[in-house]
Amino acid sequence: MADDLLDSLLGVALEVDELWALADPPTSELNGSAADSIGDGGIAHRKRIAVRAGAEIPFNRQGANPKQAFRVVLCRLMEDPEDEIALQYIPIGLRFREKGDTFGKSALSRIYCQFGDVLPESTREQIFDEVTTYEGWLTGGTENHIAMRRTAGFLFGEAFPKASFAQGLTGAELAAECFRYFKEYGRLLYQSSMTEFLSPIYHSCHTATWLNVYDFAKDPQAKLCARAILDWMFADLATNSHHGIIIPPATRAKGLMTDSYQLSTVRSNTQWSAWLYWGAGNVKETYEAVAGTTTWKQSPFTLHAVSDYVPERIVRNLGAKRVDTPYRLFQSRANKAAIDPPSINPYGKTASPYPQQPDVRYATRSVYVHKNYAIGAGTRKAEIDEPTVRHAHTFGVIWKDTHPRNWLFVVHPYWYVNRQDEESGELLGADDWSGTSPFLQMVHWENAALLLADLPEKDPYHGQAVGSNPKWISDRPAELHRQLNVFVPATVEQALGPGGGVFLRTDDVYISLRPIGGEAIWEETCREGYRRLAVHGKCVGYTVEVGDADEYGTFDAFREQIASCELDVTELSRDKHVRYHSSRGHALDLHYDESSWRPNAHVNGTRVDYDRWPICESPYLTCRDGVMHVNDGQYGMRVDWSGALPEYTYYSSTQPRS
């Protein structure tokens, strides 16, 4: 971005010289329902509910794979450390070494550290035999799998420092190698980011395993590293959590494939983490409400509930939106090659499987958070073979609502159009809403966005990026679906808009969708609770603009104001170039770039430079050069991980929150 646009981003961040230093973390008491939600008592209450409900989940007492069972075991032991069913299962599950064994080994490390003193001696001996011969502590896998391997390996290495482990290492040597990973991965996290960012599925898995080190590490430096990693991940989630939904762009959003996508009533793994720590979403804080909900019962939710960890109060304030809004957030996300080096070692994972050059700006995020709604939009560099693209969620609008479906998303059906719907058996076709299409580009500023897709007749990537995991193999034809869809909850009121578009209303939030390159039409969809708006053609798109009653007054006034906004498509057919002036007077200019997955875009006449996109900038969360600042407008926390270990400083702003 040119300096004036970049400066407008950086100017909203609190600077260190405007702050008063505090010796200790702020502990001021809060008042009202928000305090009940984010206070220590509220979190403890939700954890007790989760543990009680988790202990009652049925599980296969003879099942070899302990991925789900060990979570139930932990809850049962929390309720009764002498629970016979739990104690009898541990020897059955602890020896599992097949695909996905990382989940069981991570949970086993918590079982041993948290309840080792009540385990029968024979079980303790079996655990010792298993963990000292297991060869997976230093091998590879996905980002969260590696974390599970290293954290569990560290804790068992600490527990048995003189024992001989696989690869000829002593326990102390294994712990030292895992600790090296903690330091190097954490420092890279603060310098760049993670690749499984904000995953509705795997963020919860990833944070759950670091809780084990935070709770049980004997080495205070290892505990400090785990704390700083957790603080980064939960600050990121809190800034991007609104009305129960994790704001896109997000990666590894596999729930869109498996019909376990996010709802305001809390559905995905990571949504449950946000509910636990700051009461996000519309699930009542009662045992009956939680026990009667099935969506968490195979998730890592209870692994958080059995931990002592609680995010910093500043982070909880941010997650509960006890901050002034609106705010903007700009973030870059790294590719796998950038975050992979710490996982390489001489004993297990000896080389990186990623041939790409490290890139800390592989993906970019632009988010606008208003009191009543949020918009998220993003871009990625062209890399068709990157598996996360098939499950990355690029654009969405979220709003305050009591209905379970409180967001819409714009997608080009691409990755799984030939996959059968689980219920009907029919091909998904145009109802495929998973992943990031390589043909969709966008630019976003504040409450408005401009999206454009250039859809060739034949897929230039046909036969590529199919994948190897049977669960996620891409199944798509040679001919593209030449349409751009908006999936809109059926509970949203609609009205006709200019140029064949529509206006949407949910309570006091208003949304405009104006089609580009064709007429927007409503079509039948198999997606329960949704309607599908589609514009068909080769070069098609939408303008999206969102507002509320506080800014625009009535729904009619919003419609009238948006109808007067200029949409210039005179260069669409020739140059794939469109311009839009939003109701706030912002000029969004998008020139589709065929040579890239990112557009040639301008905002208010200034070119958007994705090569200079901020690592993380907002009024409440910044991360620059390995230093993270997170604040709630009144108090703040500075975590400096530019050196070998993180250093914490707390402060009070000279500009208190109103």
C-alpha positions in Angstrom: 0.0 0.0 0.0 1.1 3.5 -0.6 2.2 5.5 2.4 -1.0 7.5 3.0 -3.2 4.3 3.0 -0.7 2.4 5.1 -0.4 5.3 7.5 -4.2 5.3 7.9 -3.9 1.7 9.1 -1.0 2.2 11.4 -2.4 5.4 12.9 -5.1 3.5 14.8 -2.7 1.5 16.9 -1.7 2.5 20.4 2.0 3.5 20.7 4.2 2.5 23.7 5.1 6.1 24.6 1.4 6.9 25.1 1.0 4.2 27.8 1.6 4.0 31.5 3.5 0.9 32.6 2.0 -1.5 35.1 3.9 -3.8 37.3 1.3 -6.6 37.1 -1.6 -7.6 34.9 -4.8 -5.5 35.4 -7.3 -7.1 37.7 -10.0 -4.5 37.9 -13.5 -5.8 38.6 -16.2 -5.5 36.0 -19.9 -4.8 36.3 -22.9 -6.1 34.5 -23.6 -9.1 32.3 -20.3 -8.8 30.4 -18.5 -9.2 33.7 -20.5 -12.3 34.4 -19.6 -13.7 31.0 -15.8 -13.0 31.0 -15.0 -13.0 34.7 -13.1 -15.8 36.3 -16.3 -17.0 38.0 -18.2 -17.1 34.7 -15.5 -19.1 33.0 -15.2 -21.5 36.0 -19.0 -22.0 35.8 -18.9 -22.9 32.1 -15.9 -25.2 32.7 -17.8 -27.1 35.4 -20.8 -27.5 33.1 -18.5 -28.8 30.3 -16.8 -31.3 32.5 -20.0 -32.6 34.0 -21.6 -33.0 30.6 -18.4 -34.4 29.1 -18.2 -37.1 31.7 -21.6 -38.4 30.6 -20.7 -38.9 26.9 -20.9 -42.6 25.9 -17.7 -44.0 24.4 -16.5 -47.4 23.2 -14.8 -48.8 26.3 -12.9 -51.3 24.1 -12.1 -49.0 21.2 -8.4 -48.8 20.3 -8.4 -45.2 19.1 -8.6 -42.9 22.2 -9.0 -39.7 20.3 -12.5 -39.1 21.7 -12.4 -41.5 24.6 -9.5 -39.9 26.4 -11.5 -36.6 26.5 -14.3 -38.4 28.3 -11.8 -40.1 30.6 -10.4 -36.7 31.6 -13.8 -35.4 32.5 -14.7 -38.6 34.4 -11.5 -38.3 36.4 -12.2 -34.6 37.1 -15.6 -35.7 38.5 -14.1 -38.7 40.4 -10.4 -39.5 40.4 -11.2 -43.1 41.2 -13.7 -43.6 38.3 -13.4 -47.2 37.5 -14.6 -46.9 33.9 -12.0 -44.2 33.1 -9.2 -46.1 34.8 -9.9 -49.3 33.0 -9.9 -47.7 29.6 -6.6 -45.9 29.8 -4.5 -49.1 29.2 -6.6 -49.9 26.2 -6.2 -46.5 24.5 -2.7 -45.6 25.4 -1.1 -48.0 22.9 -2.8 -46.7 19.8 -0.3 -45.9 17.1 -2.2 -45.6 13.8 -3.3 -42.6 11.8 -4.4 -39.8 14.1 -2.5 -41.1 17.1 -1.3 -37.6 17.9 -4.7 -36.7 19.5 -4.5 -39.6 21.9 -0.8 -39.1 22.8 -1.5 -35.4 23.5 -4.4 -36.3 25.8 -2.4 -39.1 27.4 0.3 -36.5 28.5 -2.4 -34.6 30.3 -3.9 -37.7 31.9 -0.4 -38.7 33.2 0.5 -35.2 34.4 -2.9 -34.4 35.9 -3.9 -37.7 37.3 -0.7 -39.8 37.4 -0.8 -40.0 41.2 -4.2 -41.8 41.2 -3.4 -44.2 38.3 -2.7 -47.8 39.2 1.0 -48.7 39.2 0.4 -51.1 36.3 -1.1 -48.3 34.2 1.9 -46.0 35.0 4.2 -48.8 33.9 2.3 -49.3 30.6 2.4 -45.6 30.0 6.2 -45.6 30.6 6.7 -48.5 28.1 4.5 -46.8 25.5 6.0 -43.3 25.5 9.6 -44.4 25.7 9.2 -46.6 22.6 6.9 -44.4 20.6 8.8 -43.0 17.6 6.4 -40.1 16.7 7.4 -37.3 19.1 9.7 -35.7 16.6 8.1 -36.5 13.3 5.9 -34.3 11.1 2.3 -33.7 10.0 0.1 -30.7 10.0 0.8 -27.7 12.1 -1.4 -28.8 15.0 -0.2 -32.4 14.7 3.4 -31.3 15.1 2.4 -29.2 18.2 0.7 -32.2 19.7 3.8 -34.4 19.1 6.3 -31.9 20.5 4.2 -30.9 23.6 3.5 -34.4 24.6 7.1 -35.5 23.9 8.3 -32.6 26.1 6.1 -33.5 29.1 7.0 -37.2 28.9 10.7 -36.3 28.5 10.5 -34.1 31.6 8.7 -36.9 33.5 11.3 -39.5 32.7 14.5 -37.5 32.1 17.0 -40.4 32.5 14.9 -43.0 30.6 15.9 -44.1 27.1 13.5 -43.0 24.4 13.2 -43.7 20.7 16.0 -42.4 18.4 18.5 -43.1 21.2 17.6 -40.0 23.1 17.2 -39.7 26.9 14.1 -38.1 28.2 16.0 -35.0 29.0 17.4 -34.8 25.5 13.9 -35.3 24.0 12.5 -32.5 26.2 15.4 -30.3 25.1 14.7 -30.9 21.4 10.9 -30.2 22.0 11.7 -27.1 23.9 13.9 -25.9 21.0 10.8 -26.2 18.9 8.7 -24.2 21.4 11.1 -21.3 21.2 11.6 -21.3 17.5 8.0 -21.9 16.6 6.8 -19.2 19.0 9.2 -16.7 17.8 8.2 -17.3 14.2 4.5 -17.0 15.2 5.2 -13.5 16.5 7.3 -12.6 13.5 4.8 -13.8 10.9 1.8 -15.9 11.9 0.5 -19.5 11.6 -1.0 -21.3 8.6 -4.0 -23.0 10.4 -5.2 -19.5 11.4 -8.7 -19.2 12.9 -9.6 -22.7 11.8 -13.1 -23.5 13.1 -11.8 -27.0 13.5 -8.1 -27.0 14.3 -7.6 -23.8 16.3 -9.2 -25.5 19.2 -7.1 -28.6 18.7 -3.9 -26.6 18.5 -4.5 -24.5 21.6 -5.6 -27.5 23.6 -2.2 -29.2 23.3 -0.3 -26.0 24.4 -2.6 -25.9 27.5 -0.8 -29.1 28.7 2.6 -27.4 28.7 1.2 -24.3 30.3 -0.4 -26.4 33.1 2.3 -29.0 33.7 5.7 -28.0 32.5 8.3 -28.1 35.2 10.6 -25.8 33.3 9.4 -22.2 33.8 10.8 -21.2 30.4 8.7 -23.8 28.6 5.7 -22.7 30.5 6.4 -19.1 29.5 6.6 -20.2 25.8 3.3 -22.0 26.0 1.7 -19.0 27.7 2.9 -16.6 25.0 1.8 -19.0 22.2 -1.7 -19.3 23.7 -1.9 -15.5 24.2 -1.1 -15.0 20.5 -3.7 -17.5 19.4 -6.4 -16.4 21.7 -5.8 -12.7 21.0 -6.1 -13.5 17.3 -9.4 -15.4 17.9 -10.8 -12.7 20.2 -10.2 -9.9 17.7 -11.9 -12.0 15.0 -14.8 -13.4 17.0 -18.1 -11.5 16.7 -21.7 -12.6 17.5 -20.6 -16.1 18.0 -18.9 -16.4 14.5 -15.2 -16.6 13.6 -14.9 -13.8 11.0 -13.5 -15.0 7.6 -11.0 -15.3 6.1 -10.2 -18.5 7.9 -8.4 -21.6 6.9 -9.2 -25.3 7.3 -12.9 -24.5 7.5 -13.8 -28.2 6.8 -17.2 -27.7 8.5 -18.5 -26.3 5.3 -17.9 -29.7 3.8 -19.3 -31.9 6.6 -22.4 -29.9 7.4 -20.9 -28.7 10.7 -20.4 -25.1 9.7 -20.6 -22.3 12.2 -23.9 -21.1 13.8 -24.7 -18.4 16.3 -25.8 -21.1 18.7 -22.1 -22.4 18.7 -21.3 -25.4 16.6 -17.7 -25.7 15.5 -14.8 -26.7 17.8 -13.3 -23.2 18.0 -16.6 -21.5 18.5 -16.9 -23.6 21.7 -13.5 -22.3 22.8 -14.8 -18.7 22.4 -18.0 -19.7 24.3 -15.9 -21.1 27.2 -13.6 -18.1 27.6 -15.8 -15.1 26.8 -19.4 -16.4 26.4 -19.5 -16.1 22.6 -22.6 -17.2 20.8 -26.2 -18.0 21.8 -25.8 -21.1 24.0 -27.2 -20.7 27.5 -24.8 -21.2 30.3 -26.6 -24.1 31.8 -25.9 -27.8 32.1 -29.2 -28.6 30.3 -28.3 -26.4 27.3 -24.8 -27.8 26.9 -25.7 -31.4 27.5 -28.5 -31.1 25.1 -26.2 -29.9 22.3 -24.3 -32.5 20.3 -21.9 -30.4 18.3 -19.1 -30.3 20.9 -19.1 -34.0 22.0 -16.4 -35.0 19.5 -14.4 -31.8 19.8 -11.4 -30.7 22.0 -13.9 -28.5 24.0 -13.5 -30.5 27.2 -9.7 -30.4 26.9 -10.0 -26.7 27.5 -12.5 -27.3 30.3 -10.2 -29.5 32.4 -7.3 -27.0 32.1 -6.5 -24.2 34.6 -5.7 -21.8 31.8 -7.8 -18.6 31.4 -6.9 -16.0 28.7 -5.8 -12.6 29.9 -8.7 -10.3 30.9 -7.7 -7.9 28.2 -8.2 -10.7 25.6 -11.5 -11.6 27.1 -12.7 -8.0 26.9 -11.8 -8.0 23.3 -13.5 -11.3 22.6 -16.7 -10.1 24.3 -16.4 -6.8 22.4 -16.2 -4.7 25.5 -14.3 -2.3 23.4 -15.2 0.7 21.2 -16.4 -0.2 17.8 -16.1 0.0 14.8 -12.5 -1.1 14.3 -10.5 -2.3 11.3 -8.1 -5.2 11.3 -5.4 -6.0 8.6 -3.4 -9.2 8.8 -1.0 -11.2 6.8 -0.7 -15.0 7.1 2.4 -17.1 6.3 2.7 -20.1 4.1 3.8 -23.5 5.4 7.3 -23.0 4.1 7.7 -20.0 6.4 6.6 -21.7 9.6 8.0 -25.2 9.0 11.7 -24.8 9.8 11.4 -25.2 13.6 9.8 -28.6 13.2 12.9 -30.0 11.4 15.3 -32.0 13.5 17.9 -34.8 13.1 15.7 -37.5 14.6 12.3 -37.6 13.1 11.3 -34.9 10.6 14.7 -34.4 8.9 13.6 -32.2 5.9 10.7 -29.9 4.9 8.2 -31.3 2.5 7.4 -27.7 1.2 9.5 -26.6 -1.8 8.0 -23.1 -1.9 9.9 -20.0 -0.7 8.9 -18.8 2.7 6.3 -16.1 2.4 4.9 -14.2 5.4 2.3 -12.5 3.2 1.0 -15.6 1.4 -2.6 -14.7 2.5 -4.0 -11.4 3.5 -7.0 -10.5 5.7 -9.1 -7.3 5.8 -11.8 -7.2 8.6 -14.2 -4.5 9.7 -16.0 -5.0 13.0 -19.0 -2.9 13.9 -21.1 -3.3 17.0 -23.9 -5.0 15.1 -22.0 -6.7 12.2 -18.7 -7.6 10.7 -17.2 -8.1 7.2 -14.1 -10.2 6.4 -12.4 -10.4 3.0 -9.1 -11.8 1.9 -6.6 -12.8 -0.9 -4.1 -15.5 -1.5 -1.1 -15.9 -3.7 -1.6 -18.3 -6.6 -0.7 -21.8 -5.4 -3.3 -24.4 -6.6 -1.5 -27.3 -5.0 -1.7 -25.9 -1.4 -4.2 -28.2 0.3 -5.7 -25.5 2.6 -7.0 -23.6 -0.4 -9.7 -26.3 -0.7 -11.0 -25.5 2.8 -10.2 -21.8 3.1 -13.1 -19.5 3.6 -12.5 -16.1 2.0 -15.4 -13.8 2.4 -18.3 -13.4 4.8 -20.7 -11.0 6.5 -21.8 -11.6 10.1 -24.5 -9.8 12.1 -26.1 -9.8 15.5 -29.0 -12.2 15.5 -30.8 -14.7 17.8 -31.4 -17.0 14.8 -28.8 -19.8 14.5 -27.7 -18.7 11.0 -26.3 -15.2 11.3 -23.9 -14.9 8.4 -23.8 -15.0 4.6 -20.9 -15.9 2.3 -20.0 -15.3 -1.4 -18.5 -18.3 -3.1 -17.7 -19.7 -6.6 -18.6 -23.4 -6.7 -15.4 -25.1 -7.6 -13.6 -27.7 -5.5 -16.3 -30.3 -4.7 -19.1 -29.8 -7.3 -19.0 -33.5 -8.3 -19.2 -34.7 -4.7 -22.4 -36.3 -3.6 -24.6 -34.6 -1.0 -24.5 -36.8 2.1 -28.3 -36.8 2.5 -29.8 -36.7 -1.0 -27.0 -38.5 -2.9 -27.2 -35.9 -5.6 -24.1 -34.1 -6.8 -23.5 -30.8 -5.0 -23.0 -28.9 -8.2 -23.7 -25.2 -7.6 -24.3 -25.9 -3.9 -20.6 -26.5 -3.3 -19.7 -23.7 -0.9 -16.3 -25.0 0.3 -12.9 -23.5 -0.3 -11.3 -20.5 -2.1 -11.8 -20.4 -5.9 -8.7 -19.4 -7.8 -11.0 -17.2 -10.0 -12.5 -14.9 -7.4 -10.8 -11.6 -6.5 -12.0 -8.8 -4.2 -11.2 -5.6 -2.5 -12.7 -4.4 0.8 -12.8 -1.2 2.8 -14.8 -0.6 6.0 -18.5 -1.6 5.4 -18.2 -2.2 1.6 -16.6 -4.8 -0.7 -16.3 -5.3 -4.4 -16.0 -8.9 -5.7 -15.3 -10.1 -9.2 -14.9 -13.6 -10.7 -13.5 -14.3 -14.2 -14.7 -17.8 -15.1 -13.3 -19.5 -18.2 -15.3 -22.2 -19.8 -12.6 -24.8 -19.1 -10.8 -25.2 -15.8 -7.1 -24.5 -16.5 -6.3 -26.4 -13.3 -8.3 -29.5 -14.2 -6.6 -32.7 -12.9 -4.4 -30.7 -10.5 -4.7 -30.4 -6.7 -6.9 -33.4 -6.3 -5.4 -34.4 -2.9 -4.8 -37.8 -1.4 -6.9 -38.0 1.7 -10.2 -39.7 0.7 -12.2 -37.5 3.0 -11.1 -34.3 1.2 -10.3 -35.3 -2.4 -11.3 -32.6 -4.8 -13.9 -33.8 -7.3 -14.6 -31.3 -10.1 -15.3 -31.4 -13.8 -13.3 -29.9 -16.6 -16.0 -27.4 -17.3 -16.5 -24.7 -14.7 -19.7 -23.6 -13.1 -19.9 -20.1 -14.4 -21.8 -18.5 -11.5 -21.1 -16.6 -8.3 -23.3 -17.5 -5.4 -24.4 -15.8 -2.2 -25.8 -18.2 0.5 -28.3 -16.2 2.6 -30.1 -17.5 5.7 -33.8 -18.1 5.0 -34.7 -16.0 8.1 -33.4 -12.8 6.5 -36.0 -10.4 5.0 -35.4 -9.4 1.4 -36.4 -6.6 -0.9 -35.5 -5.7 -4.5 -32.5 -3.5 -5.1 -31.0 -1.5 -8.0 -29.8 -3.3 -11.1 -31.4 -6.6 -10.3 -29.8 -6.8 -6.8 -31.4 -7.3 -3.5 -31.5 -5.7 -0.1 -31.5 -7.8 3.0 -32.6 -7.0 6.5 -32.2 -8.8 9.8 -33.5 -6.7 12.7 -31.5 -3.4 12.6 -28.8 -4.6 10.2 -29.1 -3.9 6.5 -27.2 -5.5 3.6 -27.0 -4.6 -0.1 -26.0 -7.1 -2.8 -25.7 -5.6 -6.3 -24.8 -8.0 -9.1 -22.1 -7.3 -11.7 -22.1 -8.8 -15.1 -25.6 -10.3 -15.0 -28.9 -10.5 -13.1 -29.1 -11.9 -9.6 -31.6 -14.7 -9.3 -32.8 -16.9 -6.4 -32.2 -20.6 -6.9 -33.1 -23.8 -5.0 -30.4 -25.1 -2.7 -29.9 -28.2 -0.6 -28.3 -26.2 2.1 -30.6 -26.4 5.1 -31.8 -23.0 6.3 -30.3 -21.1 3.4 -31.3 -19.5 0.1 -28.9 -19.2 -2.9 -28.6 -16.0 -4.8 -26.6 -16.4 -8.1 -25.4 -14.3 -10.9 -24.4 -16.3 -14.0 -21.9 -15.4 -16.6 -18.2 -15.3 -17.5 -17.2 -12.1 -15.6 -19.5 -11.7 -12.7 -19.5 -10.3 -9.2 -21.2 -8.3 -6.5 -20.9 -5.1 -4.6 -21.6 -5.7 -0.9 -22.4 -3.0 1.6 -23.6 -3.3 5.2 -25.1 -0.8 7.6 -27.4 -0.5 10.5 -30.2 1.6 11.9 -27.9 3.8 13.9 -26.1 4.9 10.8 -28.8 4.9 8.1 -32.0 5.2 10.0 -34.7 3.1 8.4 -34.4 0.2 6.0 -36.0 2.4 3.3 -33.4 5.1 3.9 -30.6 2.6 3.5 -32.1 1.3 0.3 -32.4 4.8 -1.1 -28.9 5.8 -0.2 -27.3 2.6 -1.6 -29.4 3.0 -4.8 -27.7 6.3 -5.4 -24.2 4.8 -5.1 -22.3 4.7 -8.4 -21.4 1.3 -9.9 -19.2 1.7 -13.0 -19.1 -1.4 -15.2 -18.3 0.4 -18.5 -14.9 -1.4 -18.7 -16.1 -4.8 -17.4 -16.4 -6.7 -20.7 -13.2 -5.2 -22.2 -10.8 -5.0 -19.3 -12.6 -6.8 -16.3 -12.5 -3.5 -14.5 -15.2 -2.2 -12.1 -15.5 0.7 -9.8 -17.9 1.4 -6.9 -18.4 4.4 -4.7 -19.8 3.3 -1.4 -22.4 5.2 0.6 -19.7 6.5 2.9 -17.9 8.0 -0.1 -15.1 5.4 -0.5 -14.0 4.6 -4.0 -13.3 0.9 -4.5 -11.6 0.0 -7.8 -10.9 -3.6 -8.9 -9.1 -4.5 -12.1 -9.1 -8.3 -12.4 -5.5 -9.7 -12.7 -5.4 -12.8 -14.9 -1.8 -13.4 -14.0 -2.4 -13.6 -10.2 -5.0 -14.6 -7.7 -4.9 -11.0 -6.4 -6.5 -8.0 -8.1 -5.0 -4.8 -9.2 -7.0 -2.8 -6.7 -7.3 0.8 -5.5 -9.1 2.3 -2.5 -9.7 6.1 -2.7 -7.2 6.3 -5.5 -4.4 4.6 -3.7 -3.1 1.3 -5.0 -3.4 -1.6 -2.6 0.1 -3.1 -2.3 -0.2 -6.7 -1.0 3.5 -7.0 -0.7 3.4 -4.3 2.0 0.3 -5.6 3.8 0.7 -5.3 7.6 1.5 -8.4 9.6 -1.2 -7.4 12.1 -2.6 -3.9 12.6 -5.7 -2.8 14.4 -6.6 -0.4 17.3 -6.6 -3.4 19.7 -4.1 -5.9 18.3 -0.8 -5.3 16.6 2.1 -7.5 15.9 5.3 -6.0 14.4 8.8 -7.4 14.4 8.1 -10.0 17.0 6.3 -7.7 19.4 2.6 -8.1 20.1 0.4 -5.4 21.7 -3.1 -6.3 22.7 -5.3 -3.9 24.6 -9.0 -3.2 25.4 -8.8 0.5 25.1 -8.0 0.9 28.8 -5.4 -1.7 29.7 -2.8 -3.4 27.5 -0.3 -6.2 27.3 3.0 -6.1 25.4 4.7 -9.5 24.6 8.1 -9.1 23.0 9.3 -12.3 21.4 12.0 -10.8 19.3 14.6 -12.6 21.4 15.0 -16.1 22.5 12.1 -16.0 25.0 9.0 -13.9 25.3 9.0 -10.9 27.7 5.7 -9.5 29.2 4.9 -5.9 30.0 1.5 -4.5 31.1 0.3 -1.0 30.8 -2.6 1.4 31.1 -3.6 3.7 28.3 -3.7 7.5 28.8 -6.9 7.4 26.7 -9.2 5.2 28.8 -12.1 3.5 27.2 -15.3 5.5 27.4 
